[in-house]
Amino acid sequence: MDLLKRAEQFESRKWSNMTTSDRVEASREAKDLILSINELYKETKDPELMDLMKRLTVLKQKVEKRLKGRPLV
């Protein structure tokens, strides 16, 4: 499956030294992958797909946390 290969490549991507635009692009790509895998999961109910979506969601949250920055106290 092409979708699973894309997800695997996304997970193995280097996450350090990313520019802001790289982070935005990665966040959007993660969202697209998660939604696509979710459609496939609805049909098959494969637990491996759910695990993959969870791992991608964690990566997406890390990227978005960095995009938002630290709150000023």
VMD Tcl script that draws the C-alpha trace (Angstrom):
set ca {
  {0.00 0.00 0.00}
  {1.27 3.40 -0.98}
  {-0.40 5.06 2.00}
  {1.41 2.87 4.51}
  {4.76 3.50 2.79}
  {4.15 7.26 2.99}
  {3.35 6.94 6.69}
  {6.50 4.89 7.28}
  {8.63 7.49 5.50}
  {6.98 10.24 7.51}
  {7.80 8.49 10.78}
  {11.44 7.93 9.83}
  {11.94 11.57 8.80}
  {14.60 13.69 10.51}
  {12.88 16.03 12.98}
  {15.72 18.33 14.04}
  {16.75 21.59 12.35}
  {13.37 22.14 10.70}
  {12.32 25.59 9.58}
  {8.90 26.94 10.47}
  {7.60 26.27 6.98}
  {8.91 22.68 7.21}
  {7.00 22.25 10.46}
  {3.79 23.61 8.95}
  {4.19 21.30 5.97}
  {4.90 18.31 8.25}
  {1.82 19.08 10.35}
  {-0.39 19.24 7.28}
  {1.09 16.05 5.86}
  {0.52 14.26 9.18}
  {-3.10 15.41 9.24}
  {-3.63 14.17 5.69}
  {-2.05 10.80 6.49}
  {-4.07 10.35 9.68}
  {-7.37 11.14 7.96}
  {-6.56 8.84 5.03}
  {-5.58 5.98 7.32}
  {-8.74 6.60 9.35}
  {-10.90 6.05 6.25}
  {-9.09 2.76 5.65}
  {-9.46 1.84 9.33}
  {-13.24 2.37 9.19}
  {-13.47 -0.35 6.55}
  {-11.03 -2.90 7.98}
  {-10.95 -2.28 11.77}
  {-7.28 -3.37 11.71}
  {-5.65 -2.62 15.12}
  {-2.28 -2.00 13.42}
  {-3.80 0.93 11.56}
  {-5.03 2.37 14.84}
  {-1.53 2.07 16.32}
  {-0.08 3.80 13.27}
  {-2.58 6.65 13.59}
  {-1.67 7.06 17.26}
  {2.06 7.23 16.48}
  {1.46 9.80 13.74}
  {-0.73 11.85 16.07}
  {2.05 11.98 18.67}
  {4.51 13.23 16.04}
  {1.98 15.80 14.81}
  {1.41 17.08 18.34}
  {5.16 17.49 18.90}
  {5.51 19.49 15.70}
  {2.53 21.70 16.55}
  {3.76 22.26 20.08}
  {6.99 23.61 18.64}
  {5.08 25.79 16.18}
  {3.03 27.45 18.91}
  {6.14 28.25 20.95}
  {6.51 28.66 24.67}
  {4.01 30.83 26.52}
  {5.37 34.01 28.03}
  {5.07 34.05 31.79}
}
mol new
graphics top color blue
foreach p $ca { graphics top sphere $p radius 0.5 }
foreach p [lrange $ca 0 end-1] q [lrange $ca 1 end] { graphics top cylinder $p $q radius 0.2 }
display resetview
